Amino acid sequence: MKAEIHPTLYPVVFVDGDHEIITRSTKKSGETREINGVEHYVLPIDISSYSHPFFTGKARLVDTEGRVERFRRKFGARGGS
């Protein structure tokens, strides 16, 4: 394995509202917090698996019925081969 080609990984905590994900990342920030005796960089995030609608089960169902018919009416296209 070649030396010094890999990026440096820092201990970080990603914060999504009330939820925190402790991991390592190449990103750093100006804010730090000590967790279990180790300084972690604090990185706020907008969406994580804790808040994304797909994972929370609060996803909107998009009504796709009728879209093909509207397209055909608008452009006079016919289905088939």
C-alpha positions as CSV (number, residue, x, y, z in Angstrom):
1,M,0.0,0.0,0.0
2,K,1.4,3.4,-0.9
3,A,2.1,5.8,1.9
4,E,0.5,9.2,2.2
5,I,-2.1,8.8,-0.6
6,H,-5.1,8.4,1.7
7,P,-7.0,11.4,3.1
8,T,-6.8,12.1,6.8
9,L,-9.9,11.0,8.7
10,Y,-11.1,13.1,11.7
11,P,-13.5,12.1,14.4
12,V,-16.8,13.9,13.7
13,V,-20.4,14.1,15.0
14,F,-23.1,14.8,12.4
15,V,-26.0,16.6,14.1
16,D,-29.6,16.3,12.6
17,G,-31.9,18.0,15.0
18,D,-32.0,15.9,18.2
19,H,-30.1,13.0,16.5
20,E,-26.3,12.6,16.4
21,I,-24.2,10.2,14.3
22,I,-20.7,9.7,15.6
23,T,-18.2,8.6,12.9
24,R,-15.1,9.7,11.0
25,S,-14.9,12.0,8.0
26,T,-12.5,14.1,5.9
27,K,-14.5,17.2,6.8
28,K,-13.7,19.4,9.7
29,S,-15.5,22.4,11.3
30,G,-14.7,25.2,13.7
31,E,-16.9,23.7,16.4
32,T,-15.7,20.8,18.5
33,R,-17.2,18.6,21.2
34,E,-15.5,16.1,23.5
35,I,-17.2,12.7,23.4
36,N,-15.7,9.8,25.5
37,G,-12.4,11.8,25.9
38,V,-12.0,12.4,22.2
39,E,-12.4,15.8,20.5
40,H,-15.0,15.5,17.6
41,Y,-15.7,18.1,15.0
42,V,-19.4,19.0,15.0
43,L,-21.0,19.1,11.5
44,P,-24.7,20.0,11.2
45,I,-26.6,18.2,8.4
46,D,-30.0,18.9,6.9
47,I,-31.2,15.4,6.2
48,S,-30.2,12.0,7.6
49,S,-31.8,8.6,7.9
50,Y,-33.5,10.0,11.1
51,S,-35.3,12.7,9.2
52,H,-35.6,11.6,5.5
53,P,-39.2,10.9,4.5
54,F,-38.2,7.5,3.0
55,F,-36.8,6.2,6.2
56,T,-39.4,7.8,8.5
57,G,-42.4,6.4,6.6
58,K,-43.8,9.9,6.0
59,A,-43.2,9.9,2.3
60,R,-45.8,11.4,0.1
61,L,-47.3,9.1,-2.5
62,V,-47.3,10.7,-5.9
63,D,-50.3,10.1,-8.0
64,T,-48.9,8.8,-11.3
65,E,-52.2,7.5,-12.7
66,G,-53.5,9.5,-15.6
67,R,-50.2,11.0,-16.6
68,V,-49.9,8.8,-19.7
69,E,-53.4,9.6,-20.8
70,R,-52.8,13.3,-20.4
71,F,-49.7,13.0,-22.4
72,R,-51.5,11.2,-25.2
73,R,-54.4,13.7,-25.2
74,K,-51.9,16.6,-25.4
75,F,-49.6,15.2,-28.1
76,G,-52.0,12.8,-29.9
77,A,-49.5,10.0,-29.2
78,R,-50.8,6.4,-29.3
79,G,-49.4,3.5,-27.4
80,G,-48.5,0.1,-28.8
81,S,-45.8,-1.1,-31.2
